[in-house]
Amino acid sequence: MPDIIEWMDESGSQILWRHPKDRLSWGDYLTVRQNQVAVFMKDGKAFDVFQPGSHVIKTSNIPLLTTVLSRIAGYEKDPFHAEIVFVSTSDFKGKFGGRSQTKELAPLQFHGDYIFNVGDYQKFVYEIAGNRGIFTQEAFDEFFRSFFVQKISAALSNFSIVDVLQNQEKTSERVKGEVGKELAEFGINLKTVKFLGIDTTPEYRDRLFWMRAGVSADKLATFSGMEQVAGAMPEGSGAGFGFAGAVFPDLLKKADEAKAQGVQEDKVMIKCNQCGGMFSPVAKFCPHCGDPTDDELKGKKKFCPNCGAEAPLDGKFCPTCGAKLP
């Protein structure tokens, strides 16, 4: 009595399913629904693909598989060992999220959503089911989530922090192109990738603002805190801008405005009498030549060891931050 082989997926949420019967007979009926295809497998290899419709399993229907089976004596009469893996042709949607870093090693947090489907059924079944032994939706979901986030993180590591944060739509397209090539090796067609949020840490936002405003990395390292850097900015430059909560394009605009007005280094920086380099008033050694800063600081001015602000020579507490003065 011929068997009927079919996949009843009422939920529509599964991408693949292996039929439990692995001893097939010529004359069995195969039913493939409209949102499915059926792929014959033998010894881990994917052979013929059956499109939607009703099919009788016979030698003329599966030429690729029967070419292999024809080497076995009596294959036309006896039940033969083979597997049928059903694959959904529907689109699948999902969400992703993770952490990465840019090429400047800036930390990133990201999340978004995606849409994909299976573009090459034989390749999909061969790579996913055959090579990796994935036959359940749970196993596929675990594999796909891990692989997808890993590849997105790798793609973002090739971008600059400004490019990533300034244009999420462009970033989405670039990531889709790079990750899509990787998924195509599994027969998966990545249709869309959309970042709904990409951000760095508040600390790196502040650092990026000051550096874009014209404070170089080595000079930024000599400041004791962001308050001191703000003191070097001209009035109305945006130094009081709430960087951590700013929309990124606005942050860059403020930084560019501050750069155009010029960073007034002499308001907080002191010139080394040995090499001429500028250093913070709380520095014990010049960052450029290593010379002790005692000569430049002693008896001339008094500075707060906590925030670096100038304080009265006879003062006991910093007028800026309230810290106790030495």
Phi and psi restraints in degrees (value plus and minus 20) as a CYANA .aco file:
   2 PRO   PHI     -82.7   -42.7
   2 PRO   PSI     123.9   163.9
   3 ASP   PHI    -113.0   -73.0
   3 ASP   PSI     134.5   174.5
   4 ILE   PHI    -123.5   -83.5
   4 ILE   PSI     102.9   142.9
   5 ILE   PHI    -129.4   -89.4
   5 ILE   PSI      98.0   138.0
   6 GLU   PHI    -174.7  -134.7
   6 GLU   PSI     144.8   184.8
   7 TRP   PHI    -139.2   -99.2
   7 TRP   PSI      93.7   133.7
   8 MET   PHI    -118.5   -78.5
   8 MET   PSI      68.2   108.2
   9 ASP   PHI    -125.3   -85.3
   9 ASP   PSI      72.0   112.0
  10 GLU   PHI     -93.6   -53.6
  10 GLU   PSI     -48.3    -8.3
  11 SER   PHI     -94.6   -54.6
  11 SER   PSI     -52.0   -12.0
  12 GLY   PHI      52.4    92.4
  12 GLY   PSI      -6.7    33.3
  13 SER   PHI    -121.9   -81.9
  13 SER   PSI     -23.4    16.6
  14 GLN   PHI    -120.2   -80.2
  14 GLN   PSI     124.2   164.2
  15 ILE   PHI    -119.0   -79.0
  15 ILE   PSI     -45.5    -5.5
  16 LEU   PHI    -171.2  -131.2
  16 LEU   PSI     136.9   176.9
  17 TRP   PHI    -177.4  -137.4
  17 TRP   PSI     112.7   152.7
  18 ARG   PHI    -117.5   -77.5
  18 ARG   PSI     107.8   147.8
  19 HIS   PHI     -88.2   -48.2
  19 HIS   PSI     116.7   156.7
  20 PRO   PHI     -87.0   -47.0
  20 PRO   PSI     -42.8    -2.8
  21 LYS   PHI    -100.2   -60.2
  21 LYS   PSI     101.8   141.8
  22 ASP   PHI    -137.1   -97.1
  22 ASP   PSI     -11.3    28.7
  23 ARG   PHI    -137.6   -97.6
  23 ARG   PSI      80.5   120.5
  24 LEU   PHI    -116.6   -76.6
  24 LEU   PSI     132.9   172.9
  25 SER   PHI    -143.5  -103.5
  25 SER   PSI     126.7   166.7
  26 TRP   PHI     -84.5   -44.5
  26 TRP   PSI     109.2   149.2
  27 GLY   PHI      86.4   126.4
  27 GLY   PSI     -31.4     8.6
  28 ASP   PHI     -82.2   -42.2
  28 ASP   PSI     129.6   169.6
  29 TYR   PHI    -117.7   -77.7
  29 TYR   PSI     113.5   153.5
  30 LEU   PHI    -135.9   -95.9
  30 LEU   PSI     102.4   142.4
  31 THR   PHI    -132.1   -92.1
  31 THR   PSI     100.9   140.9
  32 VAL   PHI    -136.8   -96.8
  32 VAL   PSI     101.0   141.0
  33 ARG   PHI     -99.7   -59.7
  33 ARG   PSI     153.7   193.7
  34 GLN   PHI     -82.8   -42.8
  34 GLN   PSI     -51.1   -11.1
  35 ASN   PHI    -122.6   -82.6
  35 ASN   PSI       8.5    48.5
  36 GLN   PHI    -156.4  -116.4
  36 GLN   PSI     143.2   183.2
  37 VAL   PHI    -154.3  -114.3
  37 VAL   PSI     140.7   180.7
  38 ALA   PHI    -141.9  -101.9
  38 ALA   PSI     110.0   150.0
  39 VAL   PHI    -136.0   -96.0
  39 VAL   PSI     108.1   148.1
  40 PHE   PHI    -102.8   -62.8
  40 PHE   PSI     113.6   153.6
  41 MET   PHI    -144.1  -104.1
  41 MET   PSI     124.5   164.5
  42 LYS   PHI    -168.9  -128.9
  42 LYS   PSI     109.7   149.7
  43 ASP   PHI      35.5    75.5
  43 ASP   PSI      18.7    58.7
  44 GLY   PHI      59.6    99.6
  44 GLY   PSI     -16.4    23.6
  45 LYS   PHI    -131.2   -91.2
  45 LYS   PSI     121.5   161.5
  46 ALA   PHI    -113.4   -73.4
  46 ALA   PSI     109.2   149.2
  47 PHE   PHI    -132.6   -92.6
  47 PHE   PSI    -135.5   -95.5
  48 ASP   PHI     -92.7   -52.7
  48 ASP   PSI     129.1   169.1
  49 VAL   PHI    -133.7   -93.7
  49 VAL   PSI     105.3   145.3
  50 PHE   PHI    -120.4   -80.4
  50 PHE   PSI     107.5   147.5
  51 GLN   PHI    -103.1   -63.1
  51 GLN   PSI     150.6   190.6
  52 PRO   PHI     -73.1   -33.1
  52 PRO   PSI     119.0   159.0
  53 GLY   PHI     121.8   161.8
  53 GLY   PSI    -197.1  -157.1
  54 SER   PHI    -124.7   -84.7
  54 SER   PSI     112.9   152.9
  55 HIS   PHI    -154.8  -114.8
  55 HIS   PSI     125.3   165.3
  56 VAL   PHI    -122.3   -82.3
  56 VAL   PSI     109.4   149.4
  57 ILE   PHI     -95.4   -55.4
  57 ILE   PSI      92.7   132.7
  58 LYS   PHI    -169.5  -129.5
  58 LYS   PSI     146.2   186.2
  59 THR   PHI     -80.0   -40.0
  59 THR   PSI     -53.7   -13.7
  60 SER   PHI     -94.0   -54.0
  60 SER   PSI     -37.3     2.7
  61 ASN   PHI    -103.7   -63.7
  61 ASN   PSI     -50.0   -10.0
  62 ILE   PHI    -147.0  -107.0
  62 ILE   PSI      50.9    90.9
  63 PRO   PHI     -83.0   -43.0
  63 PRO   PSI     -56.6   -16.6
  64 LEU   PHI     -86.1   -46.1
  64 LEU   PSI     -61.3   -21.3
  65 LEU   PHI     -92.3   -52.3
  65 LEU   PSI     -61.0   -21.0
  66 THR   PHI     -89.7   -49.7
  66 THR   PSI     -43.4    -3.4
  67 THR   PHI     -81.8   -41.8
  67 THR   PSI     -58.9   -18.9
  68 VAL   PHI     -92.5   -52.5
  68 VAL   PSI     -64.8   -24.8
  69 LEU   PHI     -88.1   -48.1
  69 LEU   PSI     -45.4    -5.4
  70 SER   PHI     -83.2   -43.2
  70 SER   PSI     -36.3     3.7
  71 ARG   PHI     -96.6   -56.6
  71 ARG   PSI     -31.1     8.9
  72 ILE   PHI    -119.9   -79.9
  72 ILE   PSI     104.9   144.9
  73 ALA   PHI     -83.2   -43.2
  73 ALA   PSI     113.3   153.3
  74 GLY   PHI      55.7    95.7
  74 GLY   PSI      -1.7    38.3
  75 TYR   PHI     -84.8   -44.8
  75 TYR   PSI     -44.8    -4.8
  76 GLU   PHI     -93.8   -53.8
  76 GLU   PSI     -43.6    -3.6
  77 LYS   PHI    -121.5   -81.5
  77 LYS   PSI     -55.9   -15.9
  78 ASP   PHI    -109.7   -69.7
  78 ASP   PSI     133.7   173.7
  79 PRO   PHI     -79.7   -39.7
  79 PRO   PSI     121.3   161.3
  80 PHE   PHI    -139.9   -99.9
  80 PHE   PSI     132.1   172.1
  81 HIS   PHI    -103.1   -63.1
  81 HIS   PSI     103.1   143.1
  82 ALA   PHI    -184.1  -144.1
  82 ALA   PSI     141.3   181.3
  83 GLU   PHI    -140.5  -100.5
  83 GLU   PSI     128.2   168.2
  84 ILE   PHI    -137.4   -97.4
  84 ILE   PSI     100.8   140.8
  85 VAL   PHI    -130.6   -90.6
  85 VAL   PSI     100.6   140.6
  86 PHE   PHI    -106.9   -66.9
  86 PHE   PSI     120.3   160.3
  87 VAL   PHI    -148.4  -108.4
  87 VAL   PSI     114.2   154.2
  88 SER   PHI     -97.6   -57.6
  88 SER   PSI     122.1   162.1
  89 THR   PHI    -119.1   -79.1
  89 THR   PSI     -13.8    26.2
  90 SER   PHI     -97.1   -57.1
  90 SER   PSI     145.3   185.3
  91 ASP   PHI    -101.6   -61.6
  91 ASP   PSI     125.7   165.7
  92 PHE   PHI    -142.5  -102.5
  92 PHE   PSI     113.5   153.5
  93 LYS   PHI    -130.7   -90.7
  93 LYS   PSI     131.9   171.9
  94 GLY   PHI    -181.8  -141.8
  94 GLY   PSI     151.8   191.8
  95 LYS   PHI    -139.0   -99.0
  95 LYS   PSI     132.2   172.2
  96 PHE   PHI    -158.4  -118.4
  96 PHE   PSI     142.7   182.7
  97 GLY   PHI    -188.3  -148.3
  97 GLY   PSI     132.1   172.1
  98 GLY   PHI     158.0   198.0
  98 GLY   PSI    -188.8  -148.8
  99 ARG   PHI    -148.1  -108.1
  99 ARG   PSI     128.4   168.4
 100 SER   PHI    -173.9  -133.9
 100 SER   PSI    -184.9  -144.9
 101 GLN   PHI    -169.2  -129.2
 101 GLN   PSI     137.0   177.0
 102 THR   PHI    -107.6   -67.6
 102 THR   PSI    -199.6  -159.6
 103 LYS   PHI     -87.8   -47.8
 103 LYS   PSI     -38.1     1.9
 104 GLU   PHI    -107.6   -67.6
 104 GLU   PSI     -14.0    26.0
 105 LEU   PHI      48.6    88.6
 105 LEU   PSI       3.4    43.4
 106 ALA   PHI     -94.6   -54.6
 106 ALA   PSI     112.5   152.5
 107 PRO   PHI     -89.2   -49.2
 107 PRO   PSI     123.6   163.6
 108 LEU   PHI    -152.8  -112.8
 108 LEU   PSI     123.6   163.6
 109 GLN   PHI    -140.1  -100.1
 109 GLN   PSI     118.6   158.6
 110 PHE   PHI    -165.1  -125.1
 110 PHE   PSI     135.8   175.8
 111 HIS   PHI    -175.9  -135.9
 111 HIS   PSI     139.9   179.9
 112 GLY   PHI     159.3   199.3
 112 GLY   PSI    -182.6  -142.6
 113 ASP   PHI    -158.6  -118.6
 113 ASP   PSI     148.6   188.6
 114 TYR   PHI    -168.4  -128.4
 114 TYR   PSI     143.5   183.5
 115 ILE   PHI    -156.5  -116.5
 115 ILE   PSI     114.9   154.9
 116 PHE   PHI    -166.3  -126.3
 116 PHE   PSI     144.9   184.9
 117 ASN   PHI    -167.2  -127.2
 117 ASN   PSI     156.6   196.6
 118 VAL   PHI    -109.9   -69.9
 118 VAL   PSI     102.8   142.8
 119 GLY   PHI    -117.3   -77.3
 119 GLY   PSI     -53.1   -13.1
 120 ASP   PHI    -146.7  -106.7
 120 ASP   PSI      83.8   123.8
 121 TYR   PHI     -87.9   -47.9
 121 TYR   PSI     -61.9   -21.9
 122 GLN   PHI     -85.4   -45.4
 122 GLN   PSI     -64.5   -24.5
 123 LYS   PHI     -83.9   -43.9
 123 LYS   PSI     -60.4   -20.4
 124 PHE   PHI     -80.7   -40.7
 124 PHE   PSI     -70.0   -30.0
 125 VAL   PHI     -86.3   -46.3
 125 VAL   PSI     -59.3   -19.3
 126 TYR   PHI     -84.3   -44.3
 126 TYR   PSI     -67.7   -27.7
 127 GLU   PHI     -95.4   -55.4
 127 GLU   PSI     -61.4   -21.4
 128 ILE   PHI    -103.3   -63.3
 128 ILE   PSI     -74.4   -34.4
 129 ALA   PHI    -102.3   -62.3
 129 ALA   PSI     -66.6   -26.6
 130 GLY   PHI     -90.7   -50.7
 130 GLY   PSI     -75.9   -35.9
 131 ASN   PHI     -96.8   -56.8
 131 ASN   PSI     -53.7   -13.7
 132 ARG   PHI    -129.2   -89.2
 132 ARG   PSI     -25.2    14.8
 133 GLY   PHI      44.6    84.6
 133 GLY   PSI      11.7    51.7
 134 ILE   PHI    -115.7   -75.7
 134 ILE   PSI      94.6   134.6
 135 PHE   PHI    -145.6  -105.6
 135 PHE   PSI     -24.5    15.5
 136 THR   PHI    -135.8   -95.8
 136 THR   PSI     137.4   177.4
 137 GLN   PHI     -85.2   -45.2
 137 GLN   PSI     -58.0   -18.0
 138 GLU   PHI     -82.0   -42.0
 138 GLU   PSI     -63.9   -23.9
 139 ALA   PHI     -86.5   -46.5
 139 ALA   PSI     -59.4   -19.4
 140 PHE   PHI     -86.2   -46.2
 140 PHE   PSI     -64.6   -24.6
 141 ASP   PHI     -78.3   -38.3
 141 ASP   PSI     -63.0   -23.0
 142 GLU   PHI     -83.4   -43.4
 142 GLU   PSI     -65.1   -25.1
 143 PHE   PHI     -82.8   -42.8
 143 PHE   PSI     -67.5   -27.5
 144 PHE   PHI     -86.4   -46.4
 144 PHE   PSI     -65.2   -25.2
 145 ARG   PHI     -79.2   -39.2
 145 ARG   PSI     -66.6   -26.6
 146 SER   PHI     -83.9   -43.9
 146 SER   PSI     -67.0   -27.0
 147 PHE   PHI     -84.4   -44.4
 147 PHE   PSI     -64.1   -24.1
 148 PHE   PHI     -83.9   -43.9
 148 PHE   PSI     -69.0   -29.0
 149 VAL   PHI     -86.0   -46.0
 149 VAL   PSI     -58.3   -18.3
 150 GLN   PHI     -80.8   -40.8
 150 GLN   PSI     -63.9   -23.9
 151 LYS   PHI     -92.2   -52.2
 151 LYS   PSI     -53.8   -13.8
 152 ILE   PHI     -85.1   -45.1
 152 ILE   PSI     -64.1   -24.1
 153 SER   PHI     -79.9   -39.9
 153 SER   PSI     -62.1   -22.1
 154 ALA   PHI     -85.4   -45.4
 154 ALA   PSI     -59.3   -19.3
 155 ALA   PHI     -85.7   -45.7
 155 ALA   PSI     -63.1   -23.1
 156 LEU   PHI     -85.5   -45.5
 156 LEU   PSI     -46.1    -6.1
 157 SER   PHI     -88.6   -48.6
 157 SER   PSI     -30.6     9.4
 158 ASN   PHI    -115.8   -75.8
 158 ASN   PSI     -22.8    17.2
 159 PHE   PHI    -120.0   -80.0
 159 PHE   PSI     138.2   178.2
 160 SER   PHI    -106.3   -66.3
 160 SER   PSI     134.7   174.7
 161 ILE   PHI     -80.3   -40.3
 161 ILE   PSI     -58.7   -18.7
 162 VAL   PHI     -86.6   -46.6
 162 VAL   PSI     -64.7   -24.7
 163 ASP   PHI     -82.3   -42.3
 163 ASP   PSI     -61.1   -21.1
 164 VAL   PHI     -85.8   -45.8
 164 VAL   PSI     -66.4   -26.4
 165 LEU   PHI    -104.5   -64.5
 165 LEU   PSI     -44.3    -4.3
 166 GLN   PHI     -98.3   -58.3
 166 GLN   PSI     -50.1   -10.1
 167 ASN   PHI    -163.9  -123.9
 167 ASN   PSI      71.6   111.6
 168 GLN   PHI     -86.8   -46.8
 168 GLN   PSI     -53.1   -13.1
 169 GLU   PHI     -85.8   -45.8
 169 GLU   PSI     -64.4   -24.4
 170 LYS   PHI     -85.5   -45.5
 170 LYS   PSI     -60.2   -20.2
 171 THR   PHI     -80.8   -40.8
 171 THR   PSI     -61.1   -21.1
 172 SER   PHI     -79.4   -39.4
 172 SER   PSI     -63.2   -23.2
 173 GLU   PHI     -86.9   -46.9
 173 GLU   PSI     -61.1   -21.1
 174 ARG   PHI     -86.4   -46.4
 174 ARG   PSI     -62.4   -22.4
 175 VAL   PHI     -86.0   -46.0
 175 VAL   PSI     -60.9   -20.9
 176 LYS   PHI     -77.4   -37.4
 176 LYS   PSI     -63.0   -23.0
 177 GLY   PHI     -83.1   -43.1
 177 GLY   PSI     -64.3   -24.3
 178 GLU   PHI     -92.2   -52.2
 178 GLU   PSI     -67.4   -27.4
 179 VAL   PHI     -91.2   -51.2
 179 VAL   PSI     -53.3   -13.3
 180 GLY   PHI     -80.0   -40.0
 180 GLY   PSI     -56.4   -16.4
 181 LYS   PHI     -84.9   -44.9
 181 LYS   PSI     -58.1   -18.1
 182 GLU   PHI     -87.2   -47.2
 182 GLU   PSI     -63.9   -23.9
 183 LEU   PHI     -90.2   -50.2
 183 LEU   PSI     -48.0    -8.0
 184 ALA   PHI     -81.9   -41.9
 184 ALA   PSI     -45.4    -5.4
 185 GLU   PHI     -86.8   -46.8
 185 GLU   PSI     -37.6     2.4
 186 PHE   PHI    -122.5   -82.5
 186 PHE   PSI     -13.2    26.8
 187 GLY   PHI      60.3   100.3
 187 GLY   PSI      -6.5    33.5
 188 ILE   PHI    -119.5   -79.5
 188 ILE   PSI     112.3   152.3
 189 ASN   PHI    -121.7   -81.7
 189 ASN   PSI      91.1   131.1
 190 LEU   PHI    -105.4   -65.4
 190 LEU   PSI      91.1   131.1
 191 LYS   PHI    -104.9   -64.9
 191 LYS   PSI     -65.2   -25.2
 192 THR   PHI    -164.8  -124.8
 192 THR   PSI     128.5   168.5
 193 VAL   PHI    -154.6  -114.6
 193 VAL   PSI     107.5   147.5
 194 LYS   PHI    -153.7  -113.7
 194 LYS   PSI      96.9   136.9
 195 PHE   PHI     -98.4   -58.4
 195 PHE   PSI     104.9   144.9
 196 LEU   PHI    -114.3   -74.3
 196 LEU   PSI     -35.6     4.4
 197 GLY   PHI    -185.6  -145.6
 197 GLY   PSI     108.5   148.5
 198 ILE   PHI    -155.6  -115.6
 198 ILE   PSI     110.7   150.7
 199 ASP   PHI    -172.2  -132.2
 199 ASP   PSI     142.0   182.0
 200 THR   PHI    -131.0   -91.0
 200 THR   PSI    -194.8  -154.8
 201 THR   PHI     -98.0   -58.0
 201 THR   PSI     134.8   174.8
 202 PRO   PHI     -76.2   -36.2
 202 PRO   PSI     -57.3   -17.3
 203 GLU   PHI     -83.4   -43.4
 203 GLU   PSI     -60.4   -20.4
 204 TYR   PHI     -94.6   -54.6
 204 TYR   PSI     -49.7    -9.7
 205 ARG   PHI     -81.6   -41.6
 205 ARG   PSI     -66.0   -26.0
 206 ASP   PHI     -79.9   -39.9
 206 ASP   PSI     -66.5   -26.5
 207 ARG   PHI     -81.2   -41.2
 207 ARG   PSI     -63.3   -23.3
 208 LEU   PHI     -82.9   -42.9
 208 LEU   PSI     -59.9   -19.9
 209 PHE   PHI     -79.6   -39.6
 209 PHE   PSI     -70.9   -30.9
 210 TRP   PHI     -85.7   -45.7
 210 TRP   PSI     -60.2   -20.2
 211 MET   PHI     -87.0   -47.0
 211 MET   PSI     -58.0   -18.0
 212 ARG   PHI     -91.0   -51.0
 212 ARG   PSI     -47.0    -7.0
 213 ALA   PHI     -94.7   -54.7
 213 ALA   PSI     -29.6    10.4
 214 GLY   PHI      99.4   139.4
 214 GLY   PSI     -20.0    20.0
 215 VAL   PHI    -109.0   -69.0
 215 VAL   PSI      94.3   134.3
 216 SER   PHI     -89.2   -49.2
 216 SER   PSI     143.6   183.6
 217 ALA   PHI     -82.2   -42.2
 217 ALA   PSI     -60.3   -20.3
 218 ASP   PHI     -89.8   -49.8
 218 ASP   PSI     -55.5   -15.5
 219 LYS   PHI     -92.2   -52.2
 219 LYS   PSI     -57.2   -17.2
 220 LEU   PHI     -81.1   -41.1
 220 LEU   PSI     -54.5   -14.5
 221 ALA   PHI     -88.0   -48.0
 221 ALA   PSI     -41.3    -1.3
 222 THR   PHI    -105.0   -65.0
 222 THR   PSI     -34.5     5.5
 223 PHE   PHI     -95.5   -55.5
 223 PHE   PSI     124.3   164.3
 224 SER   PHI    -103.8   -63.8
 224 SER   PSI     -34.9     5.1
 225 GLY   PHI    -194.9  -154.9
 225 GLY   PSI     148.8   188.8
 226 MET   PHI     -86.1   -46.1
 226 MET   PSI     -47.8    -7.8
 227 GLU   PHI     -82.5   -42.5
 227 GLU   PSI     -57.5   -17.5
 228 GLN   PHI     -90.5   -50.5
 228 GLN   PSI     -57.3   -17.3
 229 VAL   PHI     -83.8   -43.8
 229 VAL   PSI     -61.7   -21.7
 230 ALA   PHI     -80.7   -40.7
 230 ALA   PSI     -53.1   -13.1
 231 GLY   PHI     -87.3   -47.3
 231 GLY   PSI     -40.2    -0.2
 232 ALA   PHI    -106.3   -66.3
 232 ALA   PSI     -25.7    14.3
 233 MET   PHI    -111.3   -71.3
 233 MET   PSI     124.8   164.8
 234 PRO   PHI     -86.8   -46.8
 234 PRO   PSI     137.8   177.8
 235 GLU   PHI     -78.7   -38.7
 235 GLU   PSI     118.4   158.4
 236 GLY   PHI      55.9    95.9
 236 GLY   PSI      -6.7    33.3
 237 SER   PHI    -105.4   -65.4
 237 SER   PSI     -29.3    10.7
 238 GLY   PHI      78.0   118.0
 238 GLY   PSI      -8.2    31.8
 239 ALA   PHI     -87.0   -47.0
 239 ALA   PSI     -39.9     0.1
 240 GLY   PHI    -113.1   -73.1
 240 GLY   PSI      -9.4    30.6
 241 PHE   PHI     -85.4   -45.4
 241 PHE   PSI     121.2   161.2
 242 GLY   PHI    -101.0   -61.0
 242 GLY   PSI      62.5   102.5
 243 PHE   PHI     -82.1   -42.1
 243 PHE   PSI     -64.8   -24.8
 244 ALA   PHI     -80.5   -40.5
 244 ALA   PSI     -50.4   -10.4
 245 GLY   PHI    -124.7   -84.7
 245 GLY   PSI      -9.1    30.9
 246 ALA   PHI    -100.5   -60.5
 246 ALA   PSI     130.1   170.1
 247 VAL   PHI     -90.2   -50.2
 247 VAL   PSI     114.4   154.4
 248 PHE   PHI     -78.9   -38.9
 248 PHE   PSI     -65.4   -25.4
 249 PRO   PHI     -78.2   -38.2
 249 PRO   PSI     -56.2   -16.2
 250 ASP   PHI     -86.5   -46.5
 250 ASP   PSI     -58.6   -18.6
 251 LEU   PHI     -81.0   -41.0
 251 LEU   PSI     -64.6   -24.6
 252 LEU   PHI     -86.7   -46.7
 252 LEU   PSI     -56.3   -16.3
 253 LYS   PHI     -83.2   -43.2
 253 LYS   PSI     -64.8   -24.8
 254 LYS   PHI     -82.4   -42.4
 254 LYS   PSI     -60.6   -20.6
 255 ALA   PHI     -84.4   -44.4
 255 ALA   PSI     -61.2   -21.2
 256 ASP   PHI     -85.0   -45.0
 256 ASP   PSI     -57.9   -17.9
 257 GLU   PHI     -84.5   -44.5
 257 GLU   PSI     -61.2   -21.2
 258 ALA   PHI     -85.1   -45.1
 258 ALA   PSI     -58.9   -18.9
 259 LYS   PHI     -85.3   -45.3
 259 LYS   PSI     -58.7   -18.7
 260 ALA   PHI     -83.4   -43.4
 260 ALA   PSI     -53.8   -13.8
 261 GLN   PHI    -100.8   -60.8
 261 GLN   PSI     -41.7    -1.7
 262 GLY   PHI      76.3   116.3
 262 GLY   PSI     116.1   156.1
 263 VAL   PHI    -104.2   -64.2
 263 VAL   PSI     101.4   141.4
 264 GLN   PHI    -108.5   -68.5
 264 GLN   PSI      61.1   101.1
 265 GLU   PHI     -83.0   -43.0
 265 GLU   PSI     -51.9   -11.9
 266 ASP   PHI     -88.0   -48.0
 266 ASP   PSI     -29.9    10.1
 267 LYS   PHI     -91.9   -51.9
 267 LYS   PSI     -47.6    -7.6
 268 VAL   PHI    -151.4  -111.4
 268 VAL   PSI     -36.9     3.1
 269 MET   PHI    -113.5   -73.5
 269 MET   PSI     130.2   170.2
 270 ILE   PHI    -140.3  -100.3
 270 ILE   PSI     123.4   163.4
 271 LYS   PHI    -110.3   -70.3
 271 LYS   PSI     109.4   149.4
 272 CYS   PHI     -91.4   -51.4
 272 CYS   PSI     110.8   150.8
 273 ASN   PHI     -99.7   -59.7
 273 ASN   PSI     -22.2    17.8
 274 GLN   PHI    -118.7   -78.7
 274 GLN   PSI     -67.7   -27.7
 275 CYS   PHI    -134.4   -94.4
 275 CYS   PSI     -32.5     7.5
 276 GLY   PHI      66.6   106.6
 276 GLY   PSI     -21.2    18.8
 277 GLY   PHI     -93.1   -53.1
 277 GLY   PSI     139.0   179.0
 278 MET   PHI    -117.2   -77.2
 278 MET   PSI     121.1   161.1
 279 PHE   PHI    -162.1  -122.1
 279 PHE   PSI     143.7   183.7
 280 SER   PHI     -92.3   -52.3
 280 SER   PSI     126.1   166.1
 281 PRO   PHI     -87.1   -47.1
 281 PRO   PSI     -29.6    10.4
 282 VAL   PHI    -122.2   -82.2
 282 VAL   PSI     -17.9    22.1
 283 ALA   PHI     -95.8   -55.8
 283 ALA   PSI     120.4   160.4
 284 LYS   PHI    -109.9   -69.9
 284 LYS   PSI     -42.4    -2.4
 285 PHE   PHI    -157.2  -117.2
 285 PHE   PSI     127.7   167.7
 286 CYS   PHI     -86.5   -46.5
 286 CYS   PSI     109.3   149.3
 287 PRO   PHI     -91.9   -51.9
 287 PRO   PSI     -31.3     8.7
 288 HIS   PHI    -115.1   -75.1
 288 HIS   PSI     -59.9   -19.9
 289 CYS   PHI    -143.6  -103.6
 289 CYS   PSI     -28.9    11.1
 290 GLY   PHI      62.1   102.1
 290 GLY   PSI     -15.9    24.1
 291 ASP   PHI     -89.0   -49.0
 291 ASP   PSI     116.5   156.5
 292 PRO   PHI     -78.4   -38.4
 292 PRO   PSI     125.0   165.0
 293 THR   PHI    -115.4   -75.4
 293 THR   PSI     -11.3    28.7
 294 ASP   PHI     -76.1   -36.1
 294 ASP   PSI     -65.3   -25.3
 295 ASP   PHI     -81.7   -41.7
 295 ASP   PSI     -59.8   -19.8
 296 GLU   PHI     -92.7   -52.7
 296 GLU   PSI     -50.6   -10.6
 297 LEU   PHI    -117.4   -77.4
 297 LEU   PSI     -52.9   -12.9
 298 LYS   PHI     -82.9   -42.9
 298 LYS   PSI     103.2   143.2
 299 GLY   PHI      55.0    95.0
 299 GLY   PSI     -27.1    12.9
 300 LYS   PHI    -113.6   -73.6
 300 LYS   PSI     -69.2   -29.2
 301 LYS   PHI    -164.6  -124.6
 301 LYS   PSI     144.2   184.2
 302 LYS   PHI    -142.1  -102.1
 302 LYS   PSI     112.9   152.9
 303 PHE   PHI    -148.2  -108.2
 303 PHE   PSI     127.6   167.6
 304 CYS   PHI     -92.4   -52.4
 304 CYS   PSI     107.1   147.1
 305 PRO   PHI     -90.6   -50.6
 305 PRO   PSI     -33.1     6.9
 306 ASN   PHI    -109.5   -69.5
 306 ASN   PSI     -69.6   -29.6
 307 CYS   PHI    -135.1   -95.1
 307 CYS   PSI     -30.9     9.1
 308 GLY   PHI      64.0   104.0
 308 GLY   PSI     -20.3    19.7
 309 ALA   PHI     -91.2   -51.2
 309 ALA   PSI     130.0   170.0
 310 GLU   PHI     -90.3   -50.3
 310 GLU   PSI     121.1   161.1
 311 ALA   PHI    -153.7  -113.7
 311 ALA   PSI     137.2   177.2
 312 PRO   PHI     -80.0   -40.0
 312 PRO   PSI     124.1   164.1
 313 LEU   PHI     -80.1   -40.1
 313 LEU   PSI     -52.3   -12.3
 314 ASP   PHI    -118.6   -78.6
 314 ASP   PSI     -10.1    29.9
 315 GLY   PHI     -96.1   -56.1
 315 GLY   PSI     128.8   168.8
 316 LYS   PHI    -123.0   -83.0
 316 LYS   PSI     -42.2    -2.2
 317 PHE   PHI    -153.8  -113.8
 317 PHE   PSI     128.0   168.0
 318 CYS   PHI     -88.5   -48.5
 318 CYS   PSI     107.7   147.7
 319 PRO   PHI     -92.4   -52.4
 319 PRO   PSI     -31.5     8.5
 320 THR   PHI    -114.1   -74.1
 320 THR   PSI     -68.8   -28.8
 321 CYS   PHI    -136.4   -96.4
 321 CYS   PSI     -29.6    10.4
 322 GLY   PHI      63.5   103.5
 322 GLY   PSI     -17.3    22.7
 323 ALA   PHI     -89.3   -49.3
 323 ALA   PSI     132.1   172.1
 324 LYS   PHI     -90.9   -50.9
 324 LYS   PSI     115.2   155.2
 325 LEU   PHI    -113.9   -73.9
 325 LEU   PSI     128.9   168.9
